[in-house]
Amino acid sequence: MKLDRKTLRALGLASGVGFSIVGSIAFWVLVGRWLDKRLGTEPCALIAGILIGLISAGSILYELAAVRERTDDEGQHHLDSNADD
């Protein structure tokens, strides 16, 4: 099975976003657990870490959507919203 350039680009983008989201959530969960153990506040910091991780993942998805919206059909990225001039 031969994949064209557009498909490979899409697969790379999807895997990069996936790793970013999982990494963000995992990082903040680990920070929360570490803080809970250090401060003895179980499970407060863990819950805060989960929430921060989810917000961070949402931010990643929002940025991806914003970049996608600014990208035209030919794959050209617009640097600002007035690029149509």
Secondary structure, DSSP 4 states (H G I P E B T S, - for coil): -PPPHHHHHHHHHHHHHHHHHHHHHHHHHHHHHHHHHHHT-TTHHHHHHHHHHHHHHHHHHHHHHHHHHHB-TT-PBPSSTTTT-
